[in-house]
Amino acid sequence: VDVRNTTEDLCELHVLCFKEEGYQCGISGWKRLGSAAYPLARRLSPVFAPFSRQLQGELVTQTVPTPVDVTVIWGIRSARSTPLVGPPSEFWSYDPNFVPQNPWAQRAIRNMCSGLTKNLKVFRAKCWISLFETYLNQQNKRFPSRTFDGDVIGWYYSNTVEAQAHLWFQDRKVIACKLQFLVNVGIYVPSSQGLLYMKEWDSFVEGKNAVASMTANRAWHTASIWVRSEAEVAIIGSTIDTIIIATCSGWAGVFLFTGDLWLAVIVTCVVIVVITGLAFYISCIMAWSIGPIEVISLVVFVGYSVTYALHIAHNYNQMRDSDKDLLEAEAKVRKRKMARAKAQAARKRAAAAAAGADEDLEDLQAAVQLDLPEQELRLEDITFTPAQLREARTRVAVLHVGGATLSSALSTAGSSAFLLLCTLTIFVKLGGVVVAVTVLSILGAIVTLPAALMLVGPAPDAWYKQKVRRLLQMLMGGKAQDQEPLLDSDLGSPSPKDPSELY
């Protein structure tokens, strides 16, 4: 049967037929009726009019293209939990306490279709109990039915489509049923909004169960967005918790290898910046939805991002002001600064002589100092202020392991770049994440971390190390010996012993 709508109002027509040799149905006694256009007055109005009258509540207008289907269920008990690994220990089962033959149970089911509020955003409801009540009225019988099993079988054969979609039978008796509500909420709403909307249905169903008979007071509701919203919130929450645990573990690892509390904190801050940049790359730049690959990437690469920064920090921690490599590097730097200062002073004097201007006292003093004969800068004469020592230690640390660290990062990113050419999306995502986290990690190790060490890096024998050492000596019964000043600023700035200290 071909039914064509002549107005915007829609109707449903279910036909049991299949195509065989054209458009003929292969069922004995069936024949094609042709095409027909039914007026609005004949479109199932006797059936659905009582159903509309039973919907006592506030319905809304549909505005979303893909609405959510909320289902309220009686007679089925879901599993209380599902294991992540292995077969489930519990499956769904029928609820023996659900007795639809009880008249009060039928009233409770019908009551679920009434009292709908605007907060539920229902624009259409499929309540089989309303259709069943209409059937009883047509048979001159009262609702609720006292002979439910026989009456529901009779209604089943008169309205097979609705009955099959909403009832579960066992031995010709109803053992479970459901009601469907189409709501004006899109299936792609954010998880936070989905959970807030789920609470509205929690309150509604709990209120109906509270006044229902004990034979039908265990109704529960379900929808696709409930599952998605709870899963997203659980994934995001567990991911954040795992990242925090991994970051703390990274801090503990850096502290174990360096033995410096503050240095471990600095490296951990750099790692947090790298992971934040990786999350920005995944969610904003690539616009990937949060899935297993994205979650694994954020969690696993926390430890990977610590590697490069740990090498720099460990080498920084090993440097002392008496280290030969540090002193030689500092001597070269100071000689270059001295040469640049001489060249700058010579240019200023030449410019002043050309202009015929007299040199001021400061320029004369600098000229006298620069005209002194250059002497060999001895390593044992080099002294440091706290800021100079931090800069010198950082410089030597980067010179020692910076090249190897950069080479390692380039090899890792280069080998992972080939994954970007793969066909499977999982490999493309994995390659992009590896390249991104490698670039962010190496930038953090050779740019961000050295800058932080030069500004707030710990001293070789920081005050908290001295405190711990004194505490251990007191606990062991020893006498605390005089130590160096607790604060780096208390060290003072020694008088420079070479001309380069002036510049």
N, C-alpha and C positions, 0 to 999 in steps of 0.2 A: 504494500500500500504506500503510495507516494502522497504525503501530506504537505502542502505548501501553505505557509502563513501569509495571510493577506494584510496583517497589521503587525505592529511591533511586538504585540503580546506573543509569548511563546507557549507551546505545549509540548508534552512528551508522548511519544508513541513507540512502544516496544513490539517488534514483529519477530516471530520465530520462523526463520526461513533461511535458505542458503541458495547460492547460485549454482545452477546445473543446466547446461545447454541453454545458455542465454539467461533470461530473467525468470525462468520457470522454477517453481519450488518442487523439489523432489519428494514431496510428502503426499501420500495417497489421499485424495479428496480435496486437496488445496488447489486453488487456481488464482491467477492474477486478477485483481479487482480494478486495476487501472489507477489513474490519478484523480485526486479529489481535493477540493478546497473547501474547508469547513468554515462557516461563519463563527464569529466570536461567541455567539450565544450557545453554540453546541460544543464548545471546547471543555469537556470534562467538568463543567460547572457543578453538576449534582454531586460529584465526588469530593471536590476540593472546597466547596463552600462551607460544610460543617468543619472541615479541618481549619479553615481560616478563623472561624468563630472560636475555636478552642485556644487559639494563640492569644492569651490574655497577657499583654505586655507591650513594651515600647520597642517597635522595630525601627530600624534605620534604613537608609537608602544605600545601595551598593555604589561605591565610588572607586574601588580598587579593581584592577583587571584580574588578579589572581588571588581570590579570597582563601582564607583558611577554613578548613572543615574541622569543627570541634565535635567530638563524639563522646556521649555519655553512655556508660556500659553498666549493665547489671548481670550478675551470674557468672562472671569470669574473674578469677584471681590471678594476677600477674606474679611473676617471680619477684621475690624481695630484693635480689641482687644478682648480678651477672659477673662472673670472674673475668679478669683480663686475659688470663692464660688458662687453657684447659677446658674440658667440657663443663657445662653448668651443673651445679648440684641440685637445682630446683627448676622446674618448668611451670608453665601456666596450668591452671586447673579450673574446673567448674566449681562454683560456690554452692555448697549444699544448703546454705541458709536462704538462698533466693527461691521464693515460692510464688510464682506469678499466679497460681490458682487462687491465692488468697485475695479477696476483694480489696483489702487495704493495700496490698502490693500493687494492684492495678491502679488504684487512686494515686499512689505515690509516683508511679511512672507518668501518669497524666499530669500530675502536679509539676513535674519537671519542665513541662512545656508552657507553664504559666508563670507570671511574675517576672518576665524578662525585662531587664532594665537597659537603659541606654549605654551603661558602662560595658555591658556584654557585647554591644555592637552587632547584634543578630539582625540580619535582613531576610533570612529564610530559614525555616525549620522543617525538618522531616520527622514528624511524630507519627509513627505507625499506630500508636494507641488511639489517636484521634480518628484515624481511618477505621480502626476496629470498632470504636464506639459508633461511628456512622453505620457500619454494617449491622450492629446489633439493633440500632433504631429502625433500620429498614426491615429487619426480621421481627420487629415488634417485641424485642427483648430489652431488658434493663441492663444498664452499665453501673457498676462492674458486674461481670458475668459470674454466676454461681456454677456454671458448667463450662469453665474456661477451656478445657482441653478440646471438647467437641466443637465449641463455637469458634475457636481460633483455627481449627482445621478447616471448618467451613469457609471462614474468611480467607484462609490461605489459598484455597482453590479459586476464590472469586477475585483475588488480588495477589497473584503469585509473585509479581515483580517486587512489590514493597515488602512482602513477607520474607522472601528469600534474602533480601538485602539487610533486614533488621532483626531476624529471629534465628535462634539456634534450636534445633529439635533433636531429641533423643527418645526413641521409642514412642514417637508421635506425641511427645510432650515438650513444651517450651522449657528449656533449661537456662537460656541466656537471651538477652536482647540488648538493643542499643537505640539511641536517638541521635540524630545528626543535626547540627546547627551550622549554617554558613554565616560567617561573620565578616564584617567590613574591615578586615585586617589583612594586609599583604603577607605572603609567605616569606618575604625577604626582609621583614622588619629587623632592626637591630636586636641583639640578644637581650639587652637591658630592657627594652620596651616589651619584648616577648615575655620575659619573666614577670614584669609588672602586670601585663594583661592576664597571665596565667593565674595570678593571685586573685583577680576578679572572679574567675571561674572557680577557684578554690573556695572562696567565700560563698558563692552561689550554691554550689553542689553541697557543701557542708551544711548550709542552712536548710536545704531540702532534705538531706539525710536526717537532720536533727528532728524533724517533725514527721518522718516517714515511719511506717510499720517496720518491726524488726525483720520481717520477711522481705524487705526491699530497701534497707537503709545502708547498703554498702555500695552505692553507686560511685563510680569514679570517672573522671574525664581524661581524654587524651587528644593530642593534636600534633601535627608534624613540627610546628614551631616550638612546642614544649621541649621535644627531644633535641632539636638543633640549638635552642637557646641555652639549655642546661649543659649540653656538651661543650658549646663554645666558652661558657663561663668557667666550666671545670677545666678545660684545656688551658685557657688563659691564666686562671688562678694557679694551676699546678705548674705551668711554665714559669711564671714569676717566682713561685716558691723554689723551683729547681734552680733557676738562675741565681737567686740569692744564696742558696746553699753552695752552688758551684763557685760563686764569687768569694764567699767566705773560705771555701776550701783552697781557692787560689791564693788568698791572702795568707792562709796558714802555710801553704807551700813556699811562698816567697819568704815569709818570716823564718821558716825552717832552714832555707838555704842561705839567707843573708844574715840572720840573727839580729836584724834591725827592725824594730816595731814601726817607726815612722816611714822607713823606706818601703816596707810592705804596704802601708796605706797609700803611698803615692802610686805604686805600681797598680794597686787595685783600682784606684780612681781612673787611671789610664785605661784599664780593662773595661770598666763601666762605660766610659766614653766610646770605646770601640764597639761594644755590644749594642749600645744605643744607636750608633751609626748604622750597624747591621740591621737593626729593627726598622730604622727609617728607610734603608734601601729596600727591604722586603715589602713593607706595607705602603710606602709612599711612592718611591721611584718606580718599582716594578709593579705595584698595585696587586700583589698576590694576596689571595685570601688565606687566612691562617689555617694551615693543615698540618699533616704529619711531618712533611719535609721541612716546613718553616719552623715548627716547634723543635724538631731535632737539631736544626741548624743553630737556633738561638741557644740551645742548651749545650750541645757538644762543643761548639766553637768558643765557648768561654775559656776552656783550658788551652785551646790552640792559640788564642789571642794573648795569653800570658807569656808564651814562650819567648817571643822576641824581646819584650820589655824586661823579662827576667834576666836575660844575658847582659843587657846594659846595666841593670841595677846591681847585679852580682859583681860585675867588674868595677863599678863605681864604689861599691862597699869595700873592695879589696885595696883600693888606693889609699896611701897615707902620705902625709906631707914630706916624709923622708924617702919616699920611693924614687929610685933613680930615674925611671921612665918619666915620672911626673915632673921631676926637677929639670930634666933635659928638655922636655916639651915646653915647660914654662920659660926656660932660658931662651929658647928659640923665639917664643912669642914676645918676650920682653925686648929682645934684640930687634925684632921687626918693628915693634912699637917705637923704639928709640930711633931707628932709621927714619921712620915716617915723621917723627917729631922734628928731627933735624932738617929734613927736607921742607917741612912746613915752615919752620922758623927761618930758613934761608930764603924762602920765597917772600915771606913777610918783610924781611930786612931789605931784600932787593927792591920790593915794591915801595918801601918807605924811602930808600935812597933815590930812586927814580923820581919820586914826587917831591924830594927836597924837604921832607918832614923830619922832625926830630923824633927819636925813639923814646917811648916812655920807659919808666923804671922797670916795669914788669918785663918788657921785651929785652931790656939790657941784661937783667938778671938771667933770663932764659938763654941769651946769647953767650954770656960768660960760662954758664953751665954746659952748653953744647960745644963750646970751643975747647973744653977740657980734653986732653988726650984720651982716646978710647982705651979702656982697660978690659981685660978678659973677665967675664962675669963668672965667678966661681959658684958651683952648685951649693956649697955649704953656706954661702952668704945669702941665698934666696930665702926670704920669709914671706908669709901669707897673712892677709886678713881673712876672716871667716868667709866673706864673699869671694875673695880671690881663690881660696882653697876649694870652694864648691865649684867654681868655674873650671879650675885646673883639673879636678877629679873627673868632672863630666867630660871635659875635652879628651882626656886620656882614655876614658871608658869607651867613648864613641870611636876613637882612633883604633883601639884594640879589637873590638868585636863588631863595629858598625859595618865594615865591608863584608864580613862573613854573614852577618844577619841580613843585609840587603841582598846578597847573592842567593841565600836560602829562600827569601821571599820571592825573588824573580823566578827561580826554578819551580817553586810551587805554583805560582800564578800561571806560568807558561805551560806547565803540564796540564793544569786544570782548564785552560782556555779551549782545549780541543773538545771538552764536553759541551761547549756552547753550540757546536755544530751537530749534535746528536738529534735524532728524531723523537725519541721518547722525552716527554716533558720532565720526568723525574731527573734525568741526567742533565738536562739543560738548567733546571733550577739548581741542582747540586753544583754544577760548574760555576754558575753565576755567584752563588753564595761563597764558594771557596775563593774565587778571585776577589770578591768584595771584601771579605774578612781579612784576606792576606794584605790587600792594599791598606785597609784601615789599620791593621796591626803594625805594619812596618812604619807607617806615618806616625803612629803613636809612639813607637819605640825610638825612632831617630829624630823626631821633631818635638812632639809633646812632652815626652819623658825628659829629655835633656833640658828643655826649658824649665820644667818644674824642678829638676834637681839643682839648676843654677840659682833658682829663686829661693826654694825652701828645702833643699836637700839636707840630710842629716850630717852632722860632723863625724869625724872618725871615732871619737869617743864622746858620744852625746850624753846629755845630763841624765837621761833615763837609764842608760847603760851603767853610769856611775852609781845611780841609786840602787839598781838591782845588785851590782857588785858589792856595795856596802851592806845591803840587807843580807846577802848570802854570808858575808864575813861575820856579821853579828849573829846570824843563826848558827854558824859553825863555831862560835865561841872565840873567834879571832878578834884582834883589835883593828878597827878601821884605820887605815893609813890615810895620810893627807893625799888628796887627789887633786886633779886639775879643776879649775872653776867649772861649776855646773852648767852655766849658760855660755853659748858660743860668743855672745856679745861681751862677756867678762874677760875674754882673752886679750882684748885691747888691740890696738894697731901699732905694731913696732915701727920704729923709725926706719925709713928706707936706707939701705946701704949701697944702692947703686943709682945712677942718674935716671934709669928707666922708671923708678918709682914716682918721679915727678909728673909722669904723663899717663 
